[in-house]
Amino acid sequence: MRPTPEASVPQHSDEGKLVVLLETANESVIMERISSFEHLSGVINVAMVYHQIDTDPHEAPQTDVEAEMESPA
């Protein structure tokens, strides 16, 4: 695995198992990285075990109703 700015390996085992932490600007980048990991030689399985989206702490969370009102009809 080549190092990238948004990926780190906080845990690994002697058997070659890795825990990869991805911190990206959006979900599509995460999915692209997962897909690229799946195609690496020697990789048997890739699984996302936790996913969190952080919002700007200065912005109020948007409700489903507000999001629906903003979306084009």
HELIX and SHEET records of a PDB file:
HELIX    1   1 GLU A   27  GLU A   38  1                                  12    
HELIX    2   2 ASP A   64  GLU A   70  1                                   7    
SHEET    1   A 2 ALA A   7  HIS A  12  0                                        
SHEET    2   A 2 LEU A  18  LEU A  22 -1                                        
END                                                                             
